[in-house]
Amino acid sequence: MRVFRDTWLIFERSLVLSLRNPVWVIMGILQPILYLLLFGPLLTNIAKMPGFPPGGAFNVFVPGLLVMTALFGSAFVGFGLCDELREGVVERMTVTPMSRVAMLVGRSMRDVVLLLAQGLILVLLAVPFGLEINLGGVAVAFLMLALIGIMMSPVSYTLALVLKSEDSLAPVVNGISLPLLLLSGVMLPMSLAPDWLQTVAKFNPLYHAVAAIRALFNASFGDGEIVLGVVLLIVLAVATIAIGARSFSRAAA
């Protein structure tokens, strides 16, 4: 029971701090909107090419943007923790009986709430462009986005606890995020890529997440990528939470 109480307290505190300084939230939604407005229309003709997935340009493009929003919305959250480390906030928390798991999960829950809000705004803005949605499919897709946030946020927090500096954290996060992004097919589907690149991409869990979310938006519920994507994200989320919680425990030592 104490873990749940501590988790809620950390979540509430983190959310209030984010809403008081909403620059990250605004910038997090601005970038995918610019892609939607300036890059999305270019896909209309590309959608007619052989090998382009079914569903139309925006039903292929918007799921990729959602994954990109979830990735970047959670991969850079460690910057805020670096500031808290510098101000001694984390040190003061670690001398209390507060659960170390709660210190991680509460922050990650805040990150998930924000990225889901950003994703909802993006979907609503994409509908006038021609995005067709299935409500059941979108609901499961947003669950997968939450899992991406739960998977990536602990990685970012763990790196922040180890590196303790934004200057060191930035290149490491970019070095992890950029290959994941490029090999996931968020901008252009990997079905248009050479065979060797498609083979490499299949080792990227976000590749399967993008494929699953595209299938969900097109109501292709029999697509095997959906089950594979969900299972991969759950396993990785559990693993990263365990690693992150251990890092907070070591910070308290």
Buried (B, 14 or more C-beta within 10 A) or exposed (E): EEBEEBBBBBBEBBBEEBEEEEEBBEEBBEBBBEBBEEBBBEBEEBBEEEEBBEBBBBBBBBBBBBBBBBBBBBBBBBBBBBEBBEEEEBEEBBEEEBBBBBBBBBBBBBBBBBBBBBBBBBBEBBEEBBBBBBEEBBEBBBEBBBBBBBBBBBBBBBBBBBBBEBEBBBEBBEEBBEEBBBBBBBBBBBBBBEEEEBEBBEEBBBBBBBBBBBBBBBBBEEBEBBEBBBEBBBEBBEEBBEBBBBBBBEBBE
